[in-house]
Amino acid sequence: MISSLTGTVQAVALNTAVIDVNGFGMLVNATPGTLSTLHVGRETTVFTSMVVREDSMTLFGFASADERDVFEVLISVSGIGPRTGLAILAVHSPEEVRIAANTKDTAAFTKVSGIGPKGASRIVLELNGKLVPTGAPVTPVAGASTVSVWEPQVIEALTGLGWSEKDATTTLKSLAKGDPETVSGGNVAEILRAALRSMSSGTRA
């Protein structure tokens, strides 16, 4: 099992990155937060989890071992696949997930697109005793956006995480007014992180 990769970043896309490890280009799926820390041409280390299926082997990469470990606990819950696990960690930090699981805060999980009240209840039930808060500082997952050449890319990433195109578009337009500095920068990763923060908090600006 591959638990980490150290190599040179070859490419960074909306949901994936390619890391050159001794001549092998390793494709990893990751959250916007993790992808925003990767820069083409620079060496990096990502902590990984390999999900093996009958017809595929997929690597998921994380900026910290803590995030990777929480991801692996999340996907042990029935009905929670890797995509949903990533979506949860795109909205909540590992410590926020532990706190929500420990306090049975179903509302925290329903903030994630694709998870309804029943699914959230199942998650907190199955996570009971598996995730315990460490007392680490809670650092919210970020996000932001407007109307430009990068807009289709951000909308595609948001819909890929489960939000509707309508909600994604509305959020980006509101962020253009509420957070013009981030939007004017044109950095897709930063704008995406800002949009995720806005959507997970239930705001549109």
Secondary structure, 3 states (H helix, E strand, C coil): CCCEEEEEEEEECCCEEEEEECCEEEEEEECHHHHCCCCCCCEEEEEEEEEEECCEEEEEEECCHHHHHHHHHHCCCCCCCHHHHHHHHHHCCHHHHHHHHHCCCHHHHHCCCCCCHHHHHHHHHHCCCCCCCCCCCCCCCCCCCCCCCCHHHHHHHHHHCCCCHHHHHHHHHHHHHHCHHHHHHCCHHHHHHHHHHHHHCCCCC
